[in-house]
Amino acid sequence: MDFSIYGSDAIPAPTDYDSTKIFHITEIAFLKEINRFYGQYSAWKLKELTLSELPWLNTARNAEISHYHMKNYFKTQLHS
């Protein structure tokens, strides 16, 4: 799906699906926690955060950031 039509505006929450048919209850709780933390930021602030993180900084321009690098980086960001 192309979300670029929203520009820097918020992307509206979908209303036409049942998340419990797509995600396990623990995944839903995790996604809600992510939204509670990052949902407060504008698109521009999220872009700034992304551009300052190691997976982005350590990937060549126009290259795809590997799942391996994202996973390893975000493991260090989890709080127990």
C-alpha positions in Angstrom: 0.0 0.0 0.0 1.3 3.5 -0.8 1.0 5.8 2.2 2.8 8.7 0.4 -0.6 10.3 -0.3 -0.8 11.3 3.3 2.5 13.3 3.1 3.4 14.5 6.6 -0.2 14.0 7.9 -1.2 11.1 10.1 -2.2 7.9 8.4 -5.7 7.1 9.4 -6.3 3.8 11.3 -8.0 1.2 9.2 -11.5 0.4 10.1 -12.3 -2.5 7.7 -10.5 -5.4 9.3 -10.5 -7.5 12.4 -7.0 -7.4 13.8 -7.6 -10.6 15.9 -7.8 -12.5 12.6 -4.4 -11.2 11.5 -2.4 -11.0 14.7 -2.1 -13.1 17.8 -3.2 -11.3 21.0 0.4 -10.9 22.2 1.3 -9.2 18.8 -1.7 -6.8 19.2 -0.5 -5.9 22.7 3.1 -5.3 21.3 1.7 -3.1 18.4 -0.4 -1.1 20.8 2.7 -0.5 23.0 4.7 0.7 19.9 1.8 3.0 19.0 1.6 4.4 22.5 5.3 5.3 22.3 5.7 6.4 18.7 2.2 7.5 17.9 2.9 10.9 19.6 5.4 11.8 16.9 4.9 13.5 13.6 6.0 12.0 10.3 8.9 14.4 10.2 10.1 13.5 13.8 9.8 9.8 12.9 11.9 10.4 9.8 14.5 12.2 11.9 14.6 9.4 14.4 15.0 6.8 11.6 17.8 8.7 9.9 19.8 8.9 13.1 19.7 5.2 13.9 22.5 2.7 13.2 20.6 0.5 10.7 20.1 3.5 8.5 23.6 5.0 9.1 25.3 1.7 8.4 23.5 0.9 5.1 24.7 2.2 1.7 22.5 4.9 0.1 19.6 3.5 -1.8 20.2 0.0 -0.4 17.7 -2.0 1.6 18.3 -2.2 5.3 18.5 -5.9 6.2 16.2 -7.5 8.6 19.3 -8.9 10.4 20.6 -5.3 11.1 17.2 -4.1 12.1 16.6 -7.0 14.5 20.1 -6.7 16.1 19.7 -2.9 16.5 16.2 -3.0 18.0 17.2 -5.8 20.4 19.4 -3.2 22.0 16.5 -0.8 22.3 14.1 -3.1 24.3 13.6 -2.3 27.9 12.9 -5.2 30.3 
